[in-house]
């Protein structure tokens, strides 16, 4: 490798991100998950029962980030 080439250009690192959406019922947590994972928004979305989750891979620079988003039912105590 020549001195002018940066070694990080050849490194492919994968990192993980976990986000849990918590909040009151009917505030848009499910639509946020749907928009993030499938690029959808539904005005007639149904309430979440239990927990739903989705994955999405995001490239930031030379890193691949595997994002896992959890949607809760909005009844946390």
N, C-alpha and C positions, 0 to 999 in steps of 0.2 A: 504494500500500500504506500502510495507516495505521501510525503509529509503534508501536502496540501489537502489530502482527502481526510474527512472527519470519520473516525471509526464508528460513531453512533449512527451513521447512515446505514450500516449493515446490521444493526441490532433491531430485532423485532421483539419488543417486550409486551406482554399481556398483563393487564392489571384488572382488578375487579372493583366494582362499586355497588353497594347495596343501599337503596333508599326505601324507606317505609313511609307511606303517606298516611298520616293520622289527622283526624279532624272530625267535626260534627257531621251528622248525616246530611246528605243532599247538598253538599257544598262544591262538588265537582272532582273529587278524588278519582273516581272511576274514569271520567272523561280525560283527566290529565294522564292517566295510565294509557288509555286508548290512543290519545293524540301522540304520546311519546313512542309507543310501540308499533302502532299501525297507521299513524297519521289520519285518524278518524275522530270525528266529534259527533255525538248523537244527542239530540235534544230529548229523546225518549228512552234514555238508558235506565236499566233496572237497578234497584238497590243491590249492593254486594252482600252476599251471605258468606260469612266467614272471612276468608282472605283469598285474593286473586293475585297472581304475579305474572310478569312478562320479562323477557330478556331483550336486549338490543346491544349490538356491538357498535362502538363509536371509535373512530380513529381521530386521535389528537396528536398531530405531529407524526413522530415515528412510533407511537404507542397505540396499541389496540386495547380499548377499555370495554370489558364486558359488564354492562350495567344491568342490574336486576332490580326491578321496581315492584314493591309490594303495595297492594291496595287493601286497606282494612275496611271493615263494615261500618265504621263510624260510631260504634257503641263501646269504645274503650273506657274502662273505669280504672 
